[in-house]
Amino acid sequence: MSLLSRGFGMSGWGLIWVLMLLALWRPGTACPEPCTCTGVRISCVDAERSIVAFPMLQSEAEMENITDIYIANQSSFTSINEKDLNLYRNLRNLTVTNTRLTYISRQAFQSNLKLQYLNLKENNLSYLSWRTFHHLNISYLLLEGNPLQCSCENVWLKQWRGEEAEELLCVEEGGKRRALSMLKLPNCVLPTVTLTPTKVTMKKGLNVTLMCNTSGTPTPSLNWNTCKLNSAYEQERSGQMSELKLLNVSSLDNGCKITCRSDNMVGESEASVHLDILFAPVISKLMDAISDHHWCIPFSVAGNPEPKLSWLLDDKPVEEGSFIHTMIHDYSEGEYHGCLQLDSPTHINNGKYTLLASNAHGEDSKAVSAHFMHEPWNDDTPLGPPEDKVAVYVVVGIAAITFTGFILMLVILKFGRNSKFGIKGLGIDSDVPDRFDFDSLALKSIRFRFSIRFSILDSILCEGGINVDKAPETTI
């Protein structure tokens, strides 16, 4: 009884310790006491113990799992700074309401590209820049209850929210509130941009000058945004006009998008043009034939306008149809990628294939040899492994010999009994039997010969890699 009590006591103490640890532990031990942190959500609503910044969890992985943050009634929460939300990369819903939030950095949401819902009601925000949100695809931006000023910096909200701006009020200098949708300021004009020429089509190696003009109040900044140019270029700026000169234009810049962008505190505008560079075809790749579902001779060709493609087989034109035709699979990085597709080609399709590419500005060609099948009349072409041939010949030979022996034994059985040359007894007292038992002798001979021939056949087949189950012995 005492042993049982002692054992139960040890088990009970262990259980108590486990329960105590469970009571003290909660997910996200780095979560501040006023907050509740679960797998995908953080909620901080305790007004008595206010937080000053977004909570940091134990690991980056835990923070990346968070999709919803809800903060309310926090009197010490005053700003959202540049790096506060960097690790919450999968954040979709953010609510910061009824706090003393007065400042949001322009880079506050630079890592939160999935943010769709932003509730900033009932805070102390006076100004809000469009640059904070221009890279996001936000569906809901709630700002009611903030002392937004009727200033040029907040006019973008009127344009961005459209009809919803009627519900948003701003505060004038005297403290009077008015609808943001009715706000009109004399020195607050969204920039406009004009880019000339609006279309650029030119031959490779020439020069072109792009001009961009802008207007707006306050005076907007003006910038060029392009792809990675392979052509040499120069920039000149004078007031609200800027020039971009492209020198000796490269064919590698074909399709490049060039954008002129202008912005001020009211918002931004831009205009773009795509370069259309004309140049002769260039075959950058022609590879050996490969076999997949069909045979394919891969190639890559550049050219503008799109080159016309044709093929030669041993310097003779290839007539394309359902069994042989050119396929273009992709267009990327200024090149057409495809293959000459052949369906079940034979020896007559062997030879030198030449790809011809041409357009109005020139042509190019490249050749490759392809071998799909050996010629059937070529004696040097093996039909199969030599050891397989030997095995087949040996099997056929043994079968012929066995069959011949069997026929001979039948002849002996048929005519041996009644032969006039049968051996009879030599005398009455002789120990030699009056007549040999030809039937018994013939049958024994057949069994002996079949036994030897099957043993030899089985041995040869096994050496040739052919498995044959040994037939059971048959008594004749």
matplotlib code that plots the C-alpha trace (Angstrom):
import matplotlib.pyplot as plt

x = [0.0, 2.9, 4.6, 1.4, 1.0, 4.6, 4.2, 1.0, 2.6, 5.5, 3.1, 0.9, 3.9, 4.9, 1.3, 1.3, 4.5, 3.2, 0.0, 1.9, 4.1, 1.0, -0.6, 2.4, 3.0, 1.1, 1.8, 4.2, 6.0, 7.4, 3.9, 3.4, 1.1, -1.7, -1.9, -3.2, -1.1, -2.3, -1.2, -2.3, -3.7, -2.4, -4.9, -4.0, -7.0, -6.2, -6.5, -4.9, -1.6, -0.8, 1.8, 4.0, 4.8, 3.8, 4.6, 7.6, 7.1, 9.7, 10.8, 10.6, 8.6, 5.9, 5.7, 5.5, 2.4, 0.5, -2.2, -4.3, -3.3, -5.9, -4.8, -7.3, -7.5, -3.7, -2.9, 0.9, 0.7, 1.7, 3.6, 4.1, 7.8, 9.8, 10.8, 7.9, 6.1, 9.0, 8.7, 4.9, 5.3, 1.9, -0.1, -3.5, -5.7, -4.4, -6.5, -5.1, -8.1, -8.8, -5.1, -2.9, -1.4, -0.1, 2.6, 3.0, 6.3, 6.3, 8.1, 5.9, 4.3, 7.2, 7.3, 3.5, 2.6, -0.4, -2.1, -5.7, -7.6, -6.4, -8.5, -7.1, -10.3, -10.4, -6.7, -4.8, -3.6, -3.4, -1.5, -1.1, 1.1, 0.1, 3.6, 2.9, 0.3, 1.1, 2.7, -0.1, -3.4, -5.6, -9.3, -10.4, -8.8, -10.8, -9.8, -13.0, -12.5, -9.0, -8.3, -7.1, -6.1, -7.7, -4.2, -2.6, -0.9, -4.3, -6.0, -4.9, -7.5, -10.2, -9.0, -8.2, -11.5, -13.8, -17.4, -16.4, -14.5, -17.9, -17.9, -14.5, -14.1, -11.1, -10.3, -9.7, -7.5, -10.3, -11.2, -14.2, -14.8, -15.8, -16.2, -13.0, -14.8, -15.6, -12.0, -10.5, -7.1, -5.5, -1.9, -2.6, -2.6, -1.9, 1.0, 0.5, 3.1, 3.6, 6.0, 7.1, 7.3, 4.5, 5.7, 9.3, 9.9, 13.5, 16.3, 19.1, 22.1, 20.2, 19.8, 16.5, 15.6, 12.7, 11.3, 9.2, 7.3, 5.4, 3.3, 1.7, 1.7, 3.7, 6.5, 6.8, 9.9, 10.7, 12.4, 13.0, 12.3, 13.6, 14.5, 18.2, 19.4, 22.1, 22.3, 24.3, 22.2, 22.4, 20.0, 19.4, 17.1, 15.8, 13.0, 10.0, 11.4, 13.8, 15.4, 16.6, 18.9, 19.5, 22.7, 23.4, 20.3, 20.9, 18.6, 18.7, 16.6, 13.7, 10.5, 12.0, 9.6, 10.7, 8.6, 8.7, 7.2, 6.3, 5.1, 4.4, 2.6, -0.8, 0.1, 1.9, 1.5, 3.5, 3.7, 5.4, 6.6, 7.9, 10.9, 10.3, 13.8, 13.9, 16.8, 17.7, 17.2, 19.8, 19.8, 21.4, 20.9, 20.3, 20.8, 21.0, 17.7, 16.2, 13.5, 10.6, 7.0, 8.2, 11.6, 12.6, 15.4, 15.4, 16.3, 16.2, 15.8, 15.7, 14.5, 12.0, 9.6, 9.2, 11.3, 9.9, 11.3, 12.0, 14.1, 16.4, 17.2, 20.5, 20.0, 16.5, 13.4, 11.5, 7.7, 6.0, 2.8, 1.2, 4.3, 7.0, 6.4, 7.9, 6.6, 7.1, 6.8, 7.8, 8.9, 11.1, 14.1, 13.6, 13.8, 11.5, 12.1, 10.8, 11.7, 11.3, 9.0, 9.1, 6.6, 8.2, 11.0, 12.8, 16.2, 14.9, 14.7, 18.4, 20.7, 21.8, 19.0, 19.5, 17.3, 16.6, 15.3, 14.5, 12.6, 12.6, 16.0, 18.1, 18.4, 20.4, 21.0, 22.5, 22.8, 22.9, 23.1, 20.3, 20.3, 17.0, 17.3, 19.9, 19.4, 17.8, 20.1, 23.3, 25.0, 27.1, 24.0, 23.5, 19.9, 20.4, 23.0, 25.3, 24.8, 21.0, 21.7, 23.9, 21.3, 18.6, 20.8, 21.8, 18.2, 17.0, 19.8, 19.2, 15.5, 16.2, 18.6, 16.1, 13.3, 15.4, 16.4, 12.8, 11.8, 14.6, 13.5, 10.0, 11.3, 13.2, 10.1, 8.0, 10.2, 12.5, 10.0, 9.3, 12.7, 13.9, 17.3, 16.0, 18.5, 17.3, 18.7, 22.0, 21.2, 19.0, 21.5, 22.6, 22.2, 21.4, 17.6, 15.9, 15.2, 16.3, 13.7, 13.8, 10.9, 12.6, 15.9, 14.4, 12.5, 15.5, 17.5, 14.9, 14.7, 18.6, 18.8, 16.0, 17.6, 20.9, 19.4, 17.2, 20.2, 22.3, 19.4, 18.7, 22.4, 22.6, 19.5, 20.6, 23.9, 22.1, 20.0, 16.8, 15.0, 13.1, 11.3, 12.5, 9.8, 8.9, 10.3, 7.9, 7.9, 7.2]
y = [0.0, 2.4, 1.6, 2.3, 5.7, 6.6, 5.8, 7.8, 10.7, 10.9, 10.7, 13.4, 15.8, 15.3, 16.1, 19.2, 20.5, 20.0, 21.8, 24.7, 25.0, 24.9, 27.6, 29.9, 29.3, 31.0, 31.2, 34.0, 34.6, 37.9, 39.2, 42.2, 41.6, 44.0, 42.0, 38.6, 36.8, 33.8, 32.0, 34.7, 37.6, 40.1, 42.1, 44.9, 46.5, 46.9, 50.6, 50.4, 49.0, 50.8, 49.8, 52.3, 50.2, 47.1, 43.9, 41.8, 38.0, 35.4, 34.7, 36.1, 33.0, 33.8, 37.4, 36.4, 34.2, 37.2, 38.5, 40.6, 43.2, 45.0, 47.9, 50.0, 52.3, 52.7, 56.2, 55.8, 54.6, 57.7, 56.7, 54.1, 54.3, 53.0, 49.6, 48.9, 46.5, 45.2, 41.6, 41.4, 40.6, 38.8, 41.4, 41.9, 43.7, 46.5, 48.4, 51.2, 53.1, 55.3, 56.0, 59.1, 58.2, 61.4, 60.3, 57.7, 57.4, 57.4, 54.0, 52.5, 49.9, 49.3, 45.6, 45.0, 44.5, 42.3, 45.0, 45.5, 46.8, 49.8, 51.3, 54.5, 55.9, 58.1, 59.1, 62.4, 62.4, 65.9, 65.1, 61.9, 61.6, 59.7, 58.4, 56.2, 54.2, 54.5, 51.1, 49.3, 47.9, 48.9, 48.3, 50.0, 53.1, 54.4, 57.8, 59.2, 60.9, 62.4, 66.1, 66.2, 69.7, 71.3, 71.6, 70.7, 67.7, 66.0, 66.9, 63.6, 61.9, 63.8, 62.3, 58.9, 58.3, 59.8, 59.8, 58.4, 61.7, 63.3, 61.5, 62.8, 66.2, 68.4, 71.2, 74.8, 77.4, 78.8, 75.3, 75.0, 71.6, 71.1, 68.2, 67.2, 66.7, 70.5, 71.6, 73.8, 75.4, 77.9, 76.7, 73.0, 71.4, 67.8, 67.5, 66.8, 65.3, 65.4, 63.1, 63.5, 61.7, 59.4, 56.6, 55.6, 53.4, 53.5, 51.4, 50.0, 52.3, 55.6, 58.4, 59.7, 62.4, 62.2, 65.4, 65.5, 68.6, 68.9, 71.4, 71.6, 73.5, 73.2, 72.8, 69.1, 67.0, 65.3, 61.9, 59.3, 55.7, 53.1, 49.5, 48.7, 50.5, 48.9, 52.1, 55.1, 58.0, 61.6, 63.7, 67.4, 69.3, 72.9, 74.1, 71.9, 70.2, 67.3, 65.6, 62.0, 61.4, 57.8, 57.3, 54.5, 52.6, 48.9, 46.2, 44.8, 47.8, 46.8, 46.8, 48.8, 51.0, 54.6, 56.5, 60.2, 60.7, 63.9, 64.4, 66.9, 66.7, 66.5, 63.4, 62.1, 61.7, 59.8, 59.2, 56.3, 55.2, 51.8, 51.6, 49.9, 49.1, 47.6, 45.2, 42.2, 38.6, 37.0, 33.2, 33.0, 29.3, 26.1, 22.9, 19.2, 17.3, 16.0, 13.4, 14.0, 13.3, 14.3, 15.0, 18.6, 20.8, 23.8, 27.3, 31.0, 33.9, 37.6, 40.2, 43.1, 42.8, 39.1, 37.1, 34.6, 31.1, 28.3, 25.2, 23.3, 19.6, 18.9, 22.3, 21.4, 23.2, 21.4, 21.1, 21.6, 19.8, 17.8, 15.6, 18.3, 21.9, 24.9, 25.7, 28.9, 28.2, 31.5, 35.1, 36.4, 38.8, 39.9, 36.4, 33.8, 30.4, 27.3, 24.2, 22.3, 19.5, 16.1, 13.3, 9.8, 10.7, 7.9, 7.5, 9.7, 12.6, 12.3, 15.1, 18.7, 21.1, 24.8, 27.4, 30.5, 33.7, 36.8, 40.1, 43.5, 44.4, 41.3, 37.6, 35.0, 31.3, 28.5, 24.7, 21.6, 17.8, 15.5, 11.6, 10.0, 6.3, 4.0, 3.1, -0.4, -1.6, -0.7, -4.0, -2.2, -1.3, -3.9, -5.1, -6.2, -7.4, -10.2, -12.5, -12.5, -13.7, -16.6, -17.8, -17.8, -19.7, -22.3, -22.9, -23.3, -25.8, -27.9, -28.0, -29.2, -32.0, -33.2, -33.3, -35.3, -37.8, -38.3, -39.1, -41.7, -43.4, -43.6, -45.3, -47.8, -48.6, -49.0, -51.4, -52.9, -55.5, -57.3, -57.0, -60.0, -59.4, -60.0, -62.0, -65.3, -67.8, -69.5, -72.7, -74.5, -74.4, -70.8, -68.1, -65.5, -64.8, -65.9, -62.3, -58.9, -56.7, -53.9, -52.0, -51.7, -50.8, -48.0, -46.5, -46.4, -44.8, -42.1, -41.2, -41.0, -38.7, -36.4, -36.2, -35.1, -32.6, -30.9, -30.6, -28.9, -26.7, -25.5, -24.7, -22.6, -20.7, -19.9, -18.6, -16.4, -14.8, -16.6, -18.2, -21.4, -23.5, -27.1, -29.3, -32.3, -35.7, -37.7, -41.4, -42.9]
z = [0.0, 0.9, -2.5, -4.3, -2.5, -3.2, -6.9, -7.1, -5.3, -7.8, -10.7, -9.1, -8.7, -12.3, -13.4, -11.3, -12.8, -16.3, -15.5, -14.0, -17.1, -19.4, -17.2, -17.6, -21.3, -24.1, -27.8, -28.8, -25.5, -27.0, -27.4, -25.0, -22.1, -23.4, -26.6, -27.7, -30.3, -32.2, -35.3, -37.9, -35.7, -33.2, -31.2, -28.7, -27.1, -23.4, -22.7, -19.2, -20.4, -23.7, -26.2, -28.1, -31.2, -33.1, -31.1, -32.1, -32.0, -31.2, -34.8, -38.3, -39.4, -36.8, -38.0, -41.6, -40.8, -39.4, -41.8, -39.4, -36.8, -34.7, -32.4, -30.5, -27.4, -27.1, -25.8, -26.2, -29.8, -31.9, -35.1, -37.7, -38.7, -41.7, -40.2, -37.8, -40.2, -42.3, -41.0, -41.5, -45.2, -45.5, -43.7, -45.4, -42.8, -40.5, -38.0, -35.9, -34.3, -31.3, -30.6, -30.7, -34.1, -35.7, -38.1, -40.8, -42.7, -46.5, -46.3, -43.6, -45.9, -48.3, -47.3, -47.1, -50.7, -49.8, -47.7, -48.8, -45.9, -43.8, -41.0, -39.5, -38.0, -34.9, -34.7, -34.8, -38.4, -39.9, -43.1, -45.2, -48.3, -51.4, -51.7, -48.6, -50.6, -54.3, -54.6, -52.8, -54.2, -51.3, -51.5, -48.3, -46.7, -43.8, -42.4, -40.7, -37.4, -38.1, -38.0, -41.6, -42.8, -45.8, -47.4, -50.7, -49.3, -48.6, -52.0, -53.4, -51.1, -53.0, -56.3, -55.0, -53.1, -55.7, -54.5, -51.1, -50.4, -49.7, -46.3, -45.4, -43.7, -43.5, -41.1, -42.3, -40.7, -38.5, -37.3, -39.5, -41.1, -44.7, -47.1, -48.7, -52.0, -52.1, -51.5, -54.2, -53.6, -56.1, -55.9, -55.8, -59.3, -60.2, -62.7, -66.4, -68.7, -72.5, -74.2, -77.9, -80.2, -79.1, -81.3, -82.1, -85.2, -86.5, -88.0, -85.9, -85.5, -85.8, -83.2, -81.6, -79.1, -76.7, -75.2, -72.0, -70.8, -67.5, -65.6, -62.2, -58.8, -56.7, -59.4, -60.1, -60.3, -63.6, -64.1, -66.8, -66.0, -68.6, -69.1, -68.9, -72.1, -74.3, -76.4, -75.4, -74.1, -72.8, -70.6, -70.5, -68.2, -68.5, -66.2, -66.7, -69.8, -70.2, -73.2, -73.5, -76.5, -77.7, -79.8, -82.2, -81.1, -80.4, -81.7, -78.1, -77.0, -79.3, -77.3, -74.4, -72.5, -71.7, -69.2, -68.3, -64.8, -63.0, -59.4, -56.6, -53.3, -55.1, -57.0, -60.1, -63.8, -66.5, -70.2, -72.0, -75.4, -76.6, -78.9, -82.3, -83.6, -87.1, -87.9, -90.0, -88.6, -86.4, -85.8, -82.3, -81.8, -83.9, -82.0, -82.8, -83.1, -79.9, -79.4, -77.1, -78.1, -81.6, -83.0, -82.7, -84.1, -81.7, -82.7, -81.5, -84.0, -83.5, -86.0, -86.4, -88.1, -87.4, -89.7, -92.3, -91.6, -94.1, -94.2, -96.6, -96.4, -98.3, -100.1, -101.3, -99.9, -97.2, -97.9, -94.5, -93.7, -90.9, -90.4, -90.6, -89.7, -87.9, -84.4, -82.4, -78.7, -77.0, -77.5, -74.8, -74.5, -78.1, -79.6, -81.1, -79.7, -81.5, -83.4, -86.6, -85.5, -87.3, -86.6, -86.9, -89.3, -91.2, -92.9, -95.8, -93.4, -92.5, -93.8, -93.3, -92.3, -93.1, -91.4, -93.5, -91.7, -93.7, -93.5, -95.3, -93.7, -94.4, -93.9, -92.0, -92.2, -90.1, -90.7, -88.5, -89.4, -88.2, -88.2, -87.3, -88.6, -90.2, -93.8, -94.0, -96.9, -95.1, -94.2, -91.6, -89.7, -86.9, -86.5, -82.9, -80.4, -81.9, -78.9, -79.6, -83.2, -82.1, -79.6, -82.2, -84.7, -82.2, -81.1, -84.7, -85.5, -82.4, -83.1, -86.7, -85.6, -82.9, -85.4, -87.9, -85.2, -84.2, -87.8, -88.1, -84.9, -86.2, -89.4, -87.3, -85.2, -88.3, -90.3, -87.7, -86.4, -89.8, -91.3, -93.2, -91.7, -88.2, -86.1, -84.9, -82.3, -83.3, -81.5, -79.1, -76.3, -77.0, -74.4, -77.0, -77.4, -80.5, -81.5, -80.3, -78.8, -81.3, -79.7, -76.3, -77.9, -80.1, -77.2, -75.0, -77.8, -78.3, -74.6, -74.4, -77.4, -76.3, -72.8, -74.3, -76.7, -74.2, -71.8, -74.5, -75.6, -72.0, -71.4, -74.6, -73.9, -70.4, -71.7, -74.2, -71.4, -72.3, -69.4, -70.4, -67.9, -68.2, -69.6, -67.4, -68.6, -70.8, -70.7, -74.2]

ax = plt.figure().add_subplot(projection="3d")
ax.plot(x, y, z, "-o")
ax.set_aspect("equal")
plt.show()
